[in-house]
Amino acid sequence: MAEGTDWSVGCEDVVGRSRLVVVGMADRRVLLRTPPGEIAIMTWTATEELRRLLAFAVAKVLNDETTRPD
């Protein structure tokens, strides 16, 4: 991802292999990279983390001084 800023959330594919969903930023846009051609199966806690990372990336794109959610 551009600008060297990205965060990842763990998930599994349909056969149980560990994968990542990655949230990043480039050119004032939020990027979401998922496992290629696959479905990301996420626990509710991973889904909540993804939601928080997306909100954080949007705030950064909008030049908000928010720190990364824990």
C-alpha positions as CSV (number, residue, x, y, z in Angstrom):
1,M,0.0,0.0,0.0
2,A,1.2,3.5,-0.7
3,E,2.5,5.9,2.0
4,G,3.8,2.9,4.0
5,T,0.8,3.0,6.4
6,D,-1.3,0.0,6.7
7,W,-2.9,-2.2,9.4
8,S,-4.1,-5.8,9.2
9,V,-6.8,-7.9,10.8
10,G,-6.5,-11.7,10.9
11,C,-9.1,-14.0,9.3
12,E,-9.4,-17.4,7.7
13,D,-10.3,-18.5,4.2
14,V,-13.0,-21.1,3.5
15,V,-10.7,-24.0,4.1
16,G,-9.3,-22.6,7.4
17,R,-6.0,-21.1,6.2
18,S,-4.8,-18.0,8.1
19,R,-5.2,-14.8,5.9
20,L,-5.2,-11.0,6.4
21,V,-7.5,-8.2,5.5
22,V,-5.4,-5.0,5.2
23,V,-6.6,-1.4,5.6
24,G,-4.4,1.3,4.2
25,M,-4.4,4.8,2.7
26,A,-3.2,6.3,-0.6
27,D,-4.0,9.7,-2.2
28,R,-6.6,10.6,0.4
29,R,-8.5,7.3,-0.1
30,V,-9.0,4.3,2.1
31,L,-7.8,1.0,0.7
32,L,-9.1,-2.4,1.7
33,R,-7.0,-5.5,0.5
34,T,-8.7,-8.9,1.0
35,P,-7.4,-12.4,0.3
36,P,-7.3,-12.6,-3.5
37,G,-10.4,-14.3,-4.9
38,E,-11.4,-15.6,-1.6
39,I,-13.9,-15.1,1.2
40,A,-12.5,-13.7,4.5
41,I,-14.2,-15.5,7.4
42,M,-13.9,-13.3,10.5
43,T,-14.8,-13.7,14.2
44,W,-16.9,-10.9,15.7
45,T,-13.9,-9.5,17.4
46,A,-11.9,-9.4,14.1
47,T,-14.9,-7.7,12.5
48,E,-15.0,-5.1,15.2
49,E,-11.3,-4.5,14.8
50,L,-11.8,-4.1,11.0
51,R,-14.6,-1.6,11.7
52,R,-12.4,0.4,14.0
53,L,-9.4,0.4,11.6
54,L,-11.6,1.6,8.7
55,A,-13.0,4.4,10.9
56,F,-9.4,5.3,11.9
57,A,-8.3,5.3,8.2
58,V,-11.2,7.6,7.2
59,A,-10.3,10.0,10.0
60,K,-6.7,10.1,8.9
61,V,-7.7,10.7,5.3
62,L,-9.9,13.6,6.5
63,N,-6.8,14.9,8.4
64,D,-8.2,14.2,11.8
65,E,-5.5,13.9,14.5
66,T,-7.0,10.7,15.9
67,T,-4.7,8.1,17.3
68,R,-5.0,4.4,16.3
69,P,-7.8,2.6,18.2
70,D,-6.6,-0.1,20.6
